[in-house]
Amino acid sequence: MLLTPTDHTLIMIDFQSQMSFATKSIDAVNLRNNAALVAHAAAGFGVPTILTTVAEKSFSGPMFSEISAAFPGQAMLDRTSMNTWEDAAVIARVNEIGKARIVLCGLWTGVCIVGPALSAIDQGFEVYVIADACGDVSDEAHERAMERMVQAGARPMTALQYLLELQRDWARTGTYDMTTSIAKQFGGAYGLGIIYAKTMFGASEGH
């Protein structure tokens, strides 16, 4: 079943400097770009989103500014637990939001994403993982973590797929400009294509 803006909770986990330093499965530029795309898509479509950090003040540093900029004024839920699903404040917020579907992304795939993914699946939640908005200390670590989650029932997807799945139809004019604006800023070559087409000959999807 496809995701909609109203049927899931997005949890963005530990996009912090200290965690990114050792991330090798994806370069820092792509990681920041994809995380920003996800954050701005969720904010734009009004997806209930939990932003959580680990040891923010004492060790790992602040959440990526591209993410916090999408949710101005939203508090980070700082944890000591590696498994987000074992943090009381996070679970209280998940229960308050009350969605049966969970979308996860963050650092590192094999620890801070596997933990909540498997725990949530065990409790009956439907879990999606945005694979290219996650990273780990090696390609092997990331790939084995993704395999483990998929084997347990998690659904993998990508950052751009997440944005376009929320839009779904270019005839949805209320969010058309927002979606293409996010794509132009964070959508890599696809975004460049939108800029070119609109600039050179006024192209517009769905028209």
Secondary structure, DSSP 8 states (H G I E B T S, - for coil): ----TTSEEEEEE--BHHHHHT--SS-HHHHHHHHHHHHHHHHHHT--EEEEEESIIIII--B-HHHHTTSTT---EEES-SSGGG-HHHHHHHHHHT-SEEEEEEE-IIIIIHHHHHHHHHTT-EEEEEEEEEE-SSHHHHHHHHHHHHHHT-EEE-HHHHHHHHH--TT-HHHHHHHHHHHHHHSHHHHHHHHHHHHHH---TT-
